[in-house]
Amino acid sequence: REQLFVLFLGTLMVPQEVLIVNVLCKDPQGFPGPDLLQLLLACDLRFGKKNIFHRYEKANAKGAVQFSVANLVEPGTFDLDAIDNFTTPGVTFFLSLPGPEQPVTAFNYMVETAQVLVRHLHAELRDDAHSVMTAQTIEHCRQRIRDFERKQLTLQL
């Protein structure tokens, strides 16, 4: 969590809520950089601010960021110039609230993208405490988003 907070420094808005999905490689060698890069790009993520990947609400990196992907290893960044020799034991997907216009949809895309990595890179989903992420955990995250949205609506009244 401290790593994610550091990634947010320099932004105008500190998130009030952050949902995290970790994808950990089952292979002790870690994820090969080229394979990871290919899958992230195929899932419409773009390398950008803070040297991490972001998925935007609209094409061509337009609109609000739906979610981002950081390297599990501090400082959390990726070096595309060295990606051919890069490996990592995992990546962290995170969605910040407030953020995307449709946060539940963005969260669903985040989980779907994380599951693509699980299927193609011999990995597993873990929550923010690095426990196995179950369907129940995922639904709990959706409920956190709905609770956040409800709270935001109440504050606007």
C-alpha positions as CSV (number, residue, x, y, z in Angstrom):
1,R,0.0,0.0,0.0
2,E,2.8,2.4,0.8
3,Q,4.2,1.8,-2.7
4,L,0.8,2.7,-4.3
5,F,0.6,5.9,-2.1
6,V,4.1,6.9,-3.5
7,L,2.8,6.4,-7.0
8,F,-0.1,8.8,-6.3
9,L,2.2,11.5,-5.0
10,G,2.4,14.4,-7.4
11,T,-1.2,13.9,-8.4
12,L,-3.8,16.5,-7.4
13,M,-6.1,14.1,-5.8
14,V,-5.3,11.5,-3.2
15,P,-7.7,8.5,-3.6
16,Q,-10.3,8.0,-0.9
17,E,-10.5,4.3,-1.8
18,V,-8.2,1.9,-3.6
19,L,-9.2,-1.6,-4.8
20,I,-6.2,-3.9,-5.4
21,V,-5.9,-7.2,-7.3
22,N,-2.4,-8.8,-7.3
23,V,-1.4,-11.3,-9.9
24,L,1.5,-13.5,-8.7
25,C,3.5,-15.8,-10.9
26,K,3.5,-19.5,-9.9
27,D,6.9,-19.9,-11.7
28,P,9.8,-19.0,-9.4
29,Q,11.4,-17.4,-12.5
30,G,8.6,-14.8,-12.6
31,F,6.8,-13.2,-15.5
32,P,9.0,-12.6,-18.6
33,G,8.9,-9.0,-19.5
34,P,8.1,-9.5,-23.2
35,D,5.2,-11.8,-22.4
36,L,3.8,-9.5,-19.8
37,L,4.1,-6.5,-22.1
38,Q,2.4,-8.2,-25.0
39,L,-0.6,-9.2,-22.8
40,L,-1.0,-5.8,-21.2
41,L,-1.0,-4.1,-24.6
42,A,-3.4,-6.7,-26.0
43,C,-5.7,-5.9,-23.1
44,D,-5.7,-2.2,-24.1
45,L,-3.4,-0.9,-21.4
46,R,-1.0,1.8,-22.2
47,F,2.4,2.6,-20.7
48,G,2.4,6.1,-19.3
49,K,2.5,8.3,-16.3
50,K,4.7,7.2,-13.4
51,N,6.2,4.5,-15.7
52,I,3.3,2.1,-15.1
53,F,0.4,0.9,-17.3
54,H,-3.0,2.4,-17.4
55,R,-6.4,1.5,-19.0
56,Y,-8.4,4.4,-20.0
57,E,-12.2,4.8,-20.5
58,K,-11.8,5.8,-24.1
59,A,-9.6,4.7,-27.0
60,N,-6.2,6.3,-27.6
61,A,-5.5,6.8,-23.9
62,K,-8.4,9.3,-23.6
63,G,-10.8,9.9,-20.7
64,A,-10.4,8.9,-17.1
65,V,-8.1,6.1,-16.0
66,Q,-10.1,3.0,-15.3
67,F,-7.3,1.2,-13.5
68,S,-3.5,0.9,-13.5
69,V,-0.9,-1.8,-13.3
70,A,2.3,-1.5,-11.3
71,N,5.3,-3.9,-10.9
72,L,5.0,-5.8,-7.6
73,V,8.7,-5.1,-7.0
74,E,9.5,-1.6,-5.6
75,P,9.5,1.0,-6.8
76,G,6.6,-0.4,-8.9
77,T,7.7,0.9,-12.2
78,F,8.6,-0.7,-15.5
79,D,11.5,0.1,-17.8
80,L,10.4,-0.5,-21.4
81,D,14.0,-0.1,-22.6
82,A,15.0,-3.1,-20.6
83,I,11.8,-5.2,-20.9
84,D,13.5,-8.0,-22.9
85,N,15.6,-8.9,-19.9
86,F,13.0,-8.0,-17.3
87,T,11.2,-10.5,-15.0
88,T,8.9,-9.9,-12.0
89,P,7.2,-12.1,-9.5
90,G,4.0,-10.3,-10.0
91,V,2.0,-7.2,-10.8
92,T,-0.5,-5.1,-8.9
93,F,-3.7,-3.9,-10.5
94,F,-5.3,-1.0,-8.7
95,L,-8.4,1.1,-9.2
96,S,-8.7,4.5,-7.4
97,L,-11.9,6.1,-6.2
98,P,-12.9,8.7,-7.1
99,G,-11.7,7.9,-10.6
100,P,-13.5,6.2,-13.5
101,E,-17.0,7.4,-14.4
102,Q,-18.3,3.8,-14.1
103,P,-16.3,2.3,-11.3
104,V,-18.0,-1.1,-11.2
105,T,-17.5,-1.5,-14.9
106,A,-13.9,-0.5,-14.6
107,F,-13.4,-3.0,-11.7
108,N,-14.9,-5.7,-13.9
109,Y,-12.5,-4.9,-16.7
110,M,-9.6,-4.9,-14.1
111,V,-10.5,-8.4,-12.9
112,E,-11.0,-9.6,-16.4
113,T,-7.6,-8.3,-17.4
114,A,-6.0,-9.8,-14.3
115,Q,-7.6,-13.2,-15.2
116,V,-6.1,-13.0,-18.7
117,L,-2.6,-12.8,-17.1
118,V,-3.6,-15.7,-14.8
119,R,-4.6,-17.9,-17.8
120,H,-1.7,-17.0,-20.0
121,L,1.2,-16.6,-17.6
122,H,0.7,-19.4,-15.1
123,A,-0.3,-17.2,-12.2
124,E,-2.9,-16.7,-9.5
125,L,-5.1,-13.8,-8.2
126,R,-4.4,-12.5,-4.8
127,D,-6.1,-9.7,-2.8
128,D,-4.4,-6.7,-1.2
129,A,-3.3,-9.0,1.8
130,H,-1.9,-11.5,-0.7
131,S,-4.6,-14.1,0.2
132,V,-6.1,-16.1,-2.6
133,M,-8.8,-14.0,-4.3
134,T,-12.1,-15.8,-4.5
135,A,-15.4,-15.0,-6.2
136,Q,-16.6,-13.8,-2.8
137,T,-13.6,-11.4,-2.4
138,I,-14.3,-10.0,-5.8
139,E,-18.0,-9.5,-5.0
140,H,-16.9,-7.8,-1.7
141,C,-14.8,-5.3,-3.8
142,R,-17.9,-4.6,-6.0
143,Q,-19.9,-3.9,-2.9
144,R,-17.1,-1.5,-1.6
145,I,-17.5,0.4,-4.9
146,R,-21.3,0.6,-4.6
147,D,-20.9,1.8,-1.0
148,F,-18.4,4.5,-2.1
149,E,-20.8,5.7,-4.8
150,R,-23.7,5.8,-2.4
151,K,-21.6,7.8,0.0
152,Q,-20.6,10.2,-2.7
153,L,-24.2,10.8,-3.7
154,T,-25.1,11.5,-0.1
155,L,-22.3,14.1,0.2
156,Q,-23.6,15.9,-2.9
157,L,-27.1,16.3,-1.4
